[in-house]
Amino acid sequence: MLAKRLRQARKNKKLTQEQLAHLVKTTKGTISNYENEYSTPSNEMLKDLAKALDVTTDYLLGNDSKNEVINQPNSGNQLSPKEEHDIARRMEKIKRDLMEANNSSGNDGLNFYGEPMSEEAIESLLESLEVIVRQTQRINKKYIPKKYRKDDGEDKGM
């Protein structure tokens, strides 16, 4: 039941396995394994999946027959799949640029207070940047008039 409902909820949100994986910080293979019943998500992952798909955990587990949407997609706080994809692309570019700067610099790479940054510190920095990018996207979406937004695949004046 979980596999079927997970796949259906993902398709209802018009997300690819890769996009969903990015939202819950896992791999496309893991999502595929869940949808093909090769593995089952942990309780924490189940909560993350439900949140990303705007459904309840009970719905995913088959305990609730209604597909209750928790967050309305047009609430202004919700990012569209296109926006999520754009953020993922933007973050990949930032990561590439950061890693290239780290590998090609002649001064032992990235530093924080004069000390070289570890791989874990760089990942933490990237995660923090992603939070900032997402928050900025939500704020822009909330306050920029619709005619100036880059939504629905077409540019309008920008």
Secondary structure, 3 states (H helix, E strand, C coil): CHHHHHHHHHHHCCCCHHHHHHHCCCCHHHHHHHHCCCCCCCHHHHHHHHHHHCCCHHHHHCCCCCCCCCCCCCCCCCCCHHHHHHHHHHHHHHHHHHHHHHHHCCCCCCEECCEECCHHHHHHHHHHHHHHHHHHHHHHHHHCCHHHCCCCCCCCCC
